[in-house]
Amino acid sequence: DFQDVDLNVVIRFIGELTGKNFLVSDQVRGKVTIISPKKITVQEAYKVFESVLEMNGYTAVPTVDAIKIIPSGVARQAALEIHEGKEAKAVKIEDKMITQVVPLEHASVEELRALFTPLISKDGTIIAHRPTNHLIITERASNIHRLLKIIEQIDIRLVEEKISVFPLEFASARSLADKLTQLISVDP
């Protein structure tokens, strides 16, 4: 438990607990309180740490030698983890920032960008790449998970039904109706 402790003290504690090196921006400051009624694993403690960072406007960005603790608004230009796909179950519900490349099959990338813009945090971004019909989303993994659940419902093939009347010149309506019924009943 930590009661009204400087955020840098928590970072130092998590570094000692996990054995990870942290590079901390001089912009990182604040007081935090963490209360845990039961013992938690090191992995669970690190997830709580990522949530504490998120609540204070920071994020942890892994690099080769250390983990950078930087303001979340700067993180979208950092070398974040890149994931690809549109299945929500493939993205863990975590408070770390990631970049998700989402291929769309049926939905318009521009329409989804416009739809999702209000759902993206102030620290995240959403870009529509029209030539390949991909969305590029940089955001907290938990929010990307939520957006992908929406995409799973929206990016579907829509079949439009349209009724038209055609006057026939050279065929009988009955024989043409029989032929059309045979064509429609054939499975693809």
TIDREN-273286 format. One record per residue (C-alpha): residue number from 0; residue in one letter; z, y, x. Coordinates in steps of 0.02 Angstrom, whole numbers, always signed. Example, Ala and Ser with C-alpha at 12.3 -4.5 7.8 and 13.67 -1.06 7.14 Angstrom:
BEGIN
<torgu><k>0</k><r>A</r><pz>+390</pz><py>-225</py><px>+615</px></torgu>
<torgu><k>1</k><r>S</r><pz>+357</pz><py>-53</py><px>+684</px></torgu>
END
This chain:
BEGIN
<torgu><k>0</k><r>D</r><pz>+0</pz><py>+0</py><px>+0</px></torgu>
<torgu><k>1</k><r>F</r><pz>-37</pz><py>+178</py><px>+54</px></torgu>
<torgu><k>2</k><r>Q</r><pz>+42</pz><py>+328</py><px>-32</px></torgu>
<torgu><k>3</k><r>D</r><pz>-44</pz><py>+498</py><px>-7</px></torgu>
<torgu><k>4</k><r>V</r><pz>-105</pz><py>+447</py><px>+167</px></torgu>
<torgu><k>5</k><r>D</r><pz>-239</pz><py>+534</py><px>+269</px></torgu>
<torgu><k>6</k><r>L</r><pz>-406</pz><py>+446</py><px>+248</px></torgu>
<torgu><k>7</k><r>N</r><pz>-426</pz><py>+432</py><px>+437</px></torgu>
<torgu><k>8</k><r>V</r><pz>-265</pz><py>+329</py><px>+445</px></torgu>
<torgu><k>9</k><r>V</r><pz>-339</pz><py>+207</py><px>+318</px></torgu>
<torgu><k>10</k><r>I</r><pz>-501</pz><py>+197</py><px>+420</px></torgu>
<torgu><k>11</k><r>R</r><pz>-401</pz><py>+158</py><px>+577</px></torgu>
<torgu><k>12</k><r>F</r><pz>-301</pz><py>+25</py><px>+483</px></torgu>
<torgu><k>13</k><r>I</r><pz>-459</pz><py>-59</py><px>+414</px></torgu>
<torgu><k>14</k><r>G</r><pz>-534</pz><py>-55</py><px>+590</px></torgu>
<torgu><k>15</k><r>E</r><pz>-383</pz><py>-146</py><px>+659</px></torgu>
<torgu><k>16</k><r>L</r><pz>-379</pz><py>-268</py><px>+513</px></torgu>
<torgu><k>17</k><r>T</r><pz>-564</pz><py>-313</py><px>+520</px></torgu>
<torgu><k>18</k><r>G</r><pz>-597</pz><py>-290</py><px>+706</px></torgu>
<torgu><k>19</k><r>K</r><pz>-742</pz><py>-173</py><px>+663</px></torgu>
<torgu><k>20</k><r>N</r><pz>-780</pz><py>-13</py><px>+757</px></torgu>
<torgu><k>21</k><r>F</r><pz>-798</pz><py>+145</py><px>+655</px></torgu>
<torgu><k>22</k><r>L</r><pz>-885</pz><py>+307</py><px>+698</px></torgu>
<torgu><k>23</k><r>V</r><pz>-808</pz><py>+439</py><px>+586</px></torgu>
<torgu><k>24</k><r>S</r><pz>-894</pz><py>+603</py><px>+547</px></torgu>
<torgu><k>25</k><r>D</r><pz>-786</pz><py>+756</py><px>+575</px></torgu>
<torgu><k>26</k><r>Q</r><pz>-822</pz><py>+799</py><px>+392</px></torgu>
<torgu><k>27</k><r>V</r><pz>-719</pz><py>+649</py><px>+335</px></torgu>
<torgu><k>28</k><r>R</r><pz>-551</pz><py>+706</py><px>+272</px></torgu>
<torgu><k>29</k><r>G</r><pz>-438</pz><py>+687</py><px>+123</px></torgu>
<torgu><k>30</k><r>K</r><pz>-283</pz><py>+598</py><px>+60</px></torgu>
<torgu><k>31</k><r>V</r><pz>-285</pz><py>+430</py><px>-27</px></torgu>
<torgu><k>32</k><r>T</r><pz>-166</pz><py>+317</py><px>-120</px></torgu>
<torgu><k>33</k><r>I</r><pz>-196</pz><py>+129</py><px>-127</px></torgu>
<torgu><k>34</k><r>I</r><pz>-82</pz><py>+17</py><px>-227</px></torgu>
<torgu><k>35</k><r>S</r><pz>-103</pz><py>-171</py><px>-227</px></torgu>
<torgu><k>36</k><r>P</r><pz>+26</pz><py>-274</py><px>-323</px></torgu>
<torgu><k>37</k><r>K</r><pz>-22</pz><py>-433</py><px>-228</px></torgu>
<torgu><k>38</k><r>K</r><pz>-84</pz><py>-483</py><px>-58</px></torgu>
<torgu><k>39</k><r>I</r><pz>-273</pz><py>-475</py><px>-36</px></torgu>
<torgu><k>40</k><r>T</r><pz>-392</pz><py>-551</py><px>+90</px></torgu>
<torgu><k>41</k><r>V</r><pz>-473</pz><py>-451</py><px>+230</px></torgu>
<torgu><k>42</k><r>Q</r><pz>-639</pz><py>-459</py><px>+136</px></torgu>
<torgu><k>43</k><r>E</r><pz>-557</pz><py>-393</py><px>-23</px></torgu>
<torgu><k>44</k><r>A</r><pz>-471</pz><py>-256</py><px>+79</px></torgu>
<torgu><k>45</k><r>Y</r><pz>-640</pz><py>-202</py><px>+147</px></torgu>
<torgu><k>46</k><r>K</r><pz>-712</pz><py>-192</py><px>-30</px></torgu>
<torgu><k>47</k><r>V</r><pz>-564</pz><py>-85</py><px>-82</px></torgu>
<torgu><k>48</k><r>F</r><pz>-597</pz><py>+23</py><px>+72</px></torgu>
<torgu><k>49</k><r>E</r><pz>-780</pz><py>+47</py><px>+19</px></torgu>
<torgu><k>50</k><r>S</r><pz>-718</pz><py>+99</py><px>-154</px></torgu>
<torgu><k>51</k><r>V</r><pz>-595</pz><py>+223</py><px>-77</px></torgu>
<torgu><k>52</k><r>L</r><pz>-736</pz><py>+297</py><px>+26</px></torgu>
<torgu><k>53</k><r>E</r><pz>-846</pz><py>+310</py><px>-130</px></torgu>
<torgu><k>54</k><r>M</r><pz>-709</pz><py>+397</py><px>-229</px></torgu>
<torgu><k>55</k><r>N</r><pz>-694</pz><py>+526</py><px>-91</px></torgu>
<torgu><k>56</k><r>G</r><pz>-882</pz><py>+555</py><px>-71</px></torgu>
<torgu><k>57</k><r>Y</r><pz>-910</pz><py>+451</py><px>+86</px></torgu>
<torgu><k>58</k><r>T</r><pz>-997</pz><py>+288</py><px>+127</px></torgu>
<torgu><k>59</k><r>A</r><pz>-995</pz><py>+158</py><px>+265</px></torgu>
<torgu><k>60</k><r>V</r><pz>-1164</pz><py>+132</py><px>+350</px></torgu>
<torgu><k>61</k><r>P</r><pz>-1174</pz><py>-20</py><px>+466</px></torgu>
<torgu><k>62</k><r>T</r><pz>-1264</pz><py>+3</py><px>+633</px></torgu>
<torgu><k>63</k><r>V</r><pz>-1286</pz><py>-115</py><px>+779</px></torgu>
<torgu><k>64</k><r>D</r><pz>-1122</pz><py>-72</py><px>+867</px></torgu>
<torgu><k>65</k><r>A</r><pz>-1014</pz><py>+12</py><px>+735</px></torgu>
<torgu><k>66</k><r>I</r><pz>-999</pz><py>+68</py><px>+556</px></torgu>
<torgu><k>67</k><r>K</r><pz>-1031</pz><py>+252</py><px>+525</px></torgu>
<torgu><k>68</k><r>I</r><pz>-920</pz><py>+339</py><px>+397</px></torgu>
<torgu><k>69</k><r>I</r><pz>-1023</pz><py>+485</py><px>+331</px></torgu>
<torgu><k>70</k><r>P</r><pz>-1037</pz><py>+593</py><px>+175</px></torgu>
<torgu><k>71</k><r>S</r><pz>-1131</pz><py>+499</py><px>+40</px></torgu>
<torgu><k>72</k><r>G</r><pz>-1258</pz><py>+638</py><px>+20</px></torgu>
<torgu><k>73</k><r>V</r><pz>-1311</pz><py>+613</py><px>+202</px></torgu>
<torgu><k>74</k><r>A</r><pz>-1315</pz><py>+424</py><px>+185</px></torgu>
<torgu><k>75</k><r>R</r><pz>-1479</pz><py>+422</py><px>+89</px></torgu>
<torgu><k>76</k><r>Q</r><pz>-1566</pz><py>+474</py><px>+250</px></torgu>
<torgu><k>77</k><r>A</r><pz>-1472</pz><py>+345</py><px>+354</px></torgu>
<torgu><k>78</k><r>A</r><pz>-1529</pz><py>+170</py><px>+399</px></torgu>
<torgu><k>79</k><r>L</r><pz>-1458</pz><py>+83</py><px>+246</px></torgu>
<torgu><k>80</k><r>E</r><pz>-1481</pz><py>-100</py><px>+200</px></torgu>
<torgu><k>81</k><r>I</r><pz>-1649</pz><py>-125</py><px>+114</px></torgu>
<torgu><k>82</k><r>H</r><pz>-1665</pz><py>-250</py><px>-28</px></torgu>
<torgu><k>83</k><r>E</r><pz>-1818</pz><py>-296</py><px>-128</px></torgu>
<torgu><k>84</k><r>G</r><pz>-1835</pz><py>-365</py><px>-303</px></torgu>
<torgu><k>85</k><r>K</r><pz>-1796</pz><py>-328</py><px>-482</px></torgu>
<torgu><k>86</k><r>E</r><pz>-1668</pz><py>-462</py><px>-522</px></torgu>
<torgu><k>87</k><r>A</r><pz>-1496</pz><py>-388</py><px>-554</px></torgu>
<torgu><k>88</k><r>K</r><pz>-1405</pz><py>-548</py><px>-506</px></torgu>
<torgu><k>89</k><r>A</r><pz>-1471</pz><py>-530</py><px>-327</px></torgu>
<torgu><k>90</k><r>V</r><pz>-1377</pz><py>-366</py><px>-302</px></torgu>
<torgu><k>91</k><r>K</r><pz>-1188</pz><py>-377</py><px>-281</px></torgu>
<torgu><k>92</k><r>I</r><pz>-1082</pz><py>-255</py><px>-378</px></torgu>
<torgu><k>93</k><r>E</r><pz>-1014</pz><py>-156</py><px>-230</px></torgu>
<torgu><k>94</k><r>D</r><pz>-980</pz><py>+25</py><px>-189</px></torgu>
<torgu><k>95</k><r>K</r><pz>-1088</pz><py>+29</py><px>-32</px></torgu>
<torgu><k>96</k><r>M</r><pz>-1250</pz><py>+127</py><px>-27</px></torgu>
<torgu><k>97</k><r>I</r><pz>-1411</pz><py>+26</py><px>-14</px></torgu>
<torgu><k>98</k><r>T</r><pz>-1597</pz><py>+53</py><px>-39</px></torgu>
<torgu><k>99</k><r>Q</r><pz>-1682</pz><py>-58</py><px>-168</px></torgu>
<torgu><k>100</k><r>V</r><pz>-1871</pz><py>-75</py><px>-177</px></torgu>
<torgu><k>101</k><r>V</r><pz>-1915</pz><py>-126</py><px>-354</px></torgu>
<torgu><k>102</k><r>P</r><pz>-2089</pz><py>-195</py><px>-394</px></torgu>
<torgu><k>103</k><r>L</r><pz>-2138</pz><py>-162</py><px>-574</px></torgu>
<torgu><k>104</k><r>E</r><pz>-2262</pz><py>-274</py><px>-662</px></torgu>
<torgu><k>105</k><r>H</r><pz>-2290</pz><py>-192</py><px>-829</px></torgu>
<torgu><k>106</k><r>A</r><pz>-2189</pz><py>-31</py><px>-846</px></torgu>
<torgu><k>107</k><r>S</r><pz>-2251</pz><py>+135</py><px>-780</px></torgu>
<torgu><k>108</k><r>V</r><pz>-2163</pz><py>+184</py><px>-619</px></torgu>
<torgu><k>109</k><r>E</r><pz>-2169</pz><py>+369</py><px>-669</px></torgu>
<torgu><k>110</k><r>E</r><pz>-2093</pz><py>+335</py><px>-841</px></torgu>
<torgu><k>111</k><r>L</r><pz>-1951</pz><py>+232</py><px>-766</px></torgu>
<torgu><k>112</k><r>R</r><pz>-1916</pz><py>+364</py><px>-633</px></torgu>
<torgu><k>113</k><r>A</r><pz>-1901</pz><py>+495</py><px>-770</px></torgu>
<torgu><k>114</k><r>L</r><pz>-1792</pz><py>+378</py><px>-874</px></torgu>
<torgu><k>115</k><r>F</r><pz>-1676</pz><py>+335</py><px>-730</px></torgu>
<torgu><k>116</k><r>T</r><pz>-1658</pz><py>+506</py><px>-648</px></torgu>
<torgu><k>117</k><r>P</r><pz>-1508</pz><py>+554</py><px>-758</px></torgu>
<torgu><k>118</k><r>L</r><pz>-1427</pz><py>+385</py><px>-716</px></torgu>
<torgu><k>119</k><r>I</r><pz>-1433</pz><py>+412</py><px>-527</px></torgu>
<torgu><k>120</k><r>S</r><pz>-1280</pz><py>+488</py><px>-443</px></torgu>
<torgu><k>121</k><r>K</r><pz>-1290</pz><py>+656</py><px>-354</px></torgu>
<torgu><k>122</k><r>D</r><pz>-1292</pz><py>+562</py><px>-189</px></torgu>
<torgu><k>123</k><r>G</r><pz>-1431</pz><py>+443</py><px>-238</px></torgu>
<torgu><k>124</k><r>T</r><pz>-1619</pz><py>+460</py><px>-249</px></torgu>
<torgu><k>125</k><r>I</r><pz>-1759</pz><py>+378</py><px>-347</px></torgu>
<torgu><k>126</k><r>I</r><pz>-1939</pz><py>+386</py><px>-290</px></torgu>
<torgu><k>127</k><r>A</r><pz>-2093</pz><py>+324</py><px>-384</px></torgu>
<torgu><k>128</k><r>H</r><pz>-2231</pz><py>+251</py><px>-275</px></torgu>
<torgu><k>129</k><r>R</r><pz>-2378</pz><py>+250</py><px>-394</px></torgu>
<torgu><k>130</k><r>P</r><pz>-2510</pz><py>+160</py><px>-287</px></torgu>
<torgu><k>131</k><r>T</r><pz>-2407</pz><py>-1</py><px>-283</px></torgu>
<torgu><k>132</k><r>N</r><pz>-2305</pz><py>+31</py><px>-442</px></torgu>
<torgu><k>133</k><r>H</r><pz>-2138</pz><py>+20</py><px>-348</px></torgu>
<torgu><k>134</k><r>L</r><pz>-1976</pz><py>+115</py><px>-373</px></torgu>
<torgu><k>135</k><r>I</r><pz>-1875</pz><py>+153</py><px>-217</px></torgu>
<torgu><k>136</k><r>I</r><pz>-1693</pz><py>+181</py><px>-263</px></torgu>
<torgu><k>137</k><r>T</r><pz>-1557</pz><py>+233</py><px>-141</px></torgu>
<torgu><k>138</k><r>E</r><pz>-1390</pz><py>+222</py><px>-228</px></torgu>
<torgu><k>139</k><r>R</r><pz>-1225</pz><py>+128</py><px>-237</px></torgu>
<torgu><k>140</k><r>A</r><pz>-1259</pz><py>-59</py><px>-257</px></torgu>
<torgu><k>141</k><r>S</r><pz>-1157</pz><py>-64</py><px>-417</px></torgu>
<torgu><k>142</k><r>N</r><pz>-1269</pz><py>+67</py><px>-499</px></torgu>
<torgu><k>143</k><r>I</r><pz>-1427</pz><py>-18</py><px>-435</px></torgu>
<torgu><k>144</k><r>H</r><pz>-1364</pz><py>-179</py><px>-515</px></torgu>
<torgu><k>145</k><r>R</r><pz>-1347</pz><py>-85</py><px>-681</px></torgu>
<torgu><k>146</k><r>L</r><pz>-1521</pz><py>-8</py><px>-666</px></torgu>
<torgu><k>147</k><r>L</r><pz>-1599</pz><py>-178</py><px>-627</px></torgu>
<torgu><k>148</k><r>K</r><pz>-1518</pz><py>-250</py><px>-785</px></torgu>
<torgu><k>149</k><r>I</r><pz>-1609</pz><py>-113</py><px>-882</px></torgu>
<torgu><k>150</k><r>I</r><pz>-1772</pz><py>-146</py><px>-790</px></torgu>
<torgu><k>151</k><r>E</r><pz>-1761</pz><py>-330</py><px>-836</px></torgu>
<torgu><k>152</k><r>Q</r><pz>-1766</pz><py>-276</py><px>-1018</px></torgu>
<torgu><k>153</k><r>I</r><pz>-1900</pz><py>-141</py><px>-999</px></torgu>
<torgu><k>154</k><r>D</r><pz>-2026</pz><py>-212</py><px>-875</px></torgu>
<torgu><k>155</k><r>I</r><pz>-2105</pz><py>-333</py><px>-997</px></torgu>
<torgu><k>156</k><r>R</r><pz>-2281</pz><py>-363</py><px>-1058</px></torgu>
<torgu><k>157</k><r>L</r><pz>-2311</pz><py>-282</py><px>-1225</px></torgu>
<torgu><k>158</k><r>V</r><pz>-2443</pz><py>-354</py><px>-1338</px></torgu>
<torgu><k>159</k><r>E</r><pz>-2513</pz><py>-227</py><px>-1459</px></torgu>
<torgu><k>160</k><r>E</r><pz>-2579</pz><py>-289</py><px>-1622</px></torgu>
<torgu><k>161</k><r>K</r><pz>-2720</pz><py>-194</py><px>-1701</px></torgu>
<torgu><k>162</k><r>I</r><pz>-2815</pz><py>-232</py><px>-1859</px></torgu>
<torgu><k>163</k><r>S</r><pz>-2996</pz><py>-179</py><px>-1870</px></torgu>
<torgu><k>164</k><r>V</r><pz>-3132</pz><py>-208</py><px>-1998</px></torgu>
<torgu><k>165</k><r>F</r><pz>-3308</pz><py>-245</py><px>-1936</px></torgu>
<torgu><k>166</k><r>P</r><pz>-3457</pz><py>-255</py><px>-2052</px></torgu>
<torgu><k>167</k><r>L</r><pz>-3556</pz><py>-413</py><px>-2011</px></torgu>
<torgu><k>168</k><r>E</r><pz>-3744</pz><py>-404</py><px>-1995</px></torgu>
<torgu><k>169</k><r>F</r><pz>-3801</pz><py>-576</py><px>-1936</px></torgu>
<torgu><k>170</k><r>A</r><pz>-3656</pz><py>-697</py><px>-1964</px></torgu>
<torgu><k>171</k><r>S</r><pz>-3565</pz><py>-766</py><px>-2114</px></torgu>
<torgu><k>172</k><r>A</r><pz>-3386</pz><py>-707</py><px>-2134</px></torgu>
<torgu><k>173</k><r>R</r><pz>-3324</pz><py>-884</py><px>-2168</px></torgu>
<torgu><k>174</k><r>S</r><pz>-3400</pz><py>-964</py><px>-2011</px></torgu>
<torgu><k>175</k><r>L</r><pz>-3345</pz><py>-817</py><px>-1901</px></torgu>
<torgu><k>176</k><r>A</r><pz>-3168</pz><py>-829</py><px>-1973</px></torgu>
<torgu><k>177</k><r>D</r><pz>-3163</pz><py>-1015</py><px>-1930</px></torgu>
<torgu><k>178</k><r>K</r><pz>-3221</pz><py>-981</py><px>-1751</px></torgu>
<torgu><k>179</k><r>L</r><pz>-3095</pz><py>-838</py><px>-1727</px></torgu>
<torgu><k>180</k><r>T</r><pz>-2954</pz><py>-946</py><px>-1795</px></torgu>
<torgu><k>181</k><r>Q</r><pz>-2998</pz><py>-1081</py><px>-1668</px></torgu>
<torgu><k>182</k><r>L</r><pz>-2998</pz><py>-954</py><px>-1525</px></torgu>
<torgu><k>183</k><r>I</r><pz>-2831</pz><py>-878</py><px>-1574</px></torgu>
<torgu><k>184</k><r>S</r><pz>-2744</pz><py>-1046</py><px>-1595</px></torgu>
<torgu><k>185</k><r>V</r><pz>-2791</pz><py>-1104</py><px>-1419</px></torgu>
<torgu><k>186</k><r>D</r><pz>-2643</pz><py>-1088</py><px>-1300</px></torgu>
<torgu><k>187</k><r>P</r><pz>-2676</pz><py>-990</py><px>-1139</px></torgu>
END
